[in-house]
């Protein structure tokens, strides 16, 4: 390219270039642009795989470690919780992201399926409380849902969890996993659901969002948004800033709710799972390489 630039300058100075020489230069530049198709593939990658990224709702209950009794709301005082009794179980739900990696299996972070509920338990109930993930609900762009699932396997050290969906539409395909070395400077897309329902509400007018939040609880609102095809993932783009064996950093923005989302390279392969956002002088997001997803699946299958 440097030689071409020098040649162009010399042509402008001398003013004696020929039509044939122009043709050669133009052909070279044309070939150079064709050889770097990353930008052109991005819309195709998003269209192909964004529907395989799920909006995840985790529903948890809590129980005392010693008595194994469930924390319940009081019958006469519904605003208070107690160990045991006959009231409704105390529940907590959290939102996150996940994506299909094999058949009806999705991957997300263990802190999505258990960590957030555990933090709530120790803050608002007791340190002697166990968390039980009772239900997993999955929503996909273009489908009403929710699709029911359960936590199949988790590894809190790796901060990864597998979710098994009871049934998924045939059109939803697994995202292929990248098994080569991740390169610094590689272009990536981050696809997920930042800020949960609040993030989805950003697509509406302020008046509509306020009106819906006043009229419906979150459970009803989720179903209404899915029915009207409003549950769609957010896509951000960036590059890999650094890459280590167990973690990578990239500058595609993310926030709460993005955890468990997919990081896809410019060739359409999942290279990482969005895990944490680091906000300092620059915005970086940390992700776990997808090679560990393959290891997690192997570990689960070996233990069966």
Beta strands, then each sheet from edge to edge (+ up, - down):
strand 1: 53-64
strand 2: 71-73
strand 3: 81-83
strand 4: 91-102
strand 5: 105-108
strand 6: 129-139
strand 7: 147-155
strand 8: 160-165
strand 9: 187-192
strand 10: 234-243
strand 11: 248-250
strand 12: 262-265
strand 13: 270-279
strand 14: 283-289
sheet 1: 1+ 4- 5+ 8- 7+ 6- 1+
sheet 2: 2+ 3-
sheet 3: 9+ 10- 11+ 14- 13+ 12- 9+
end
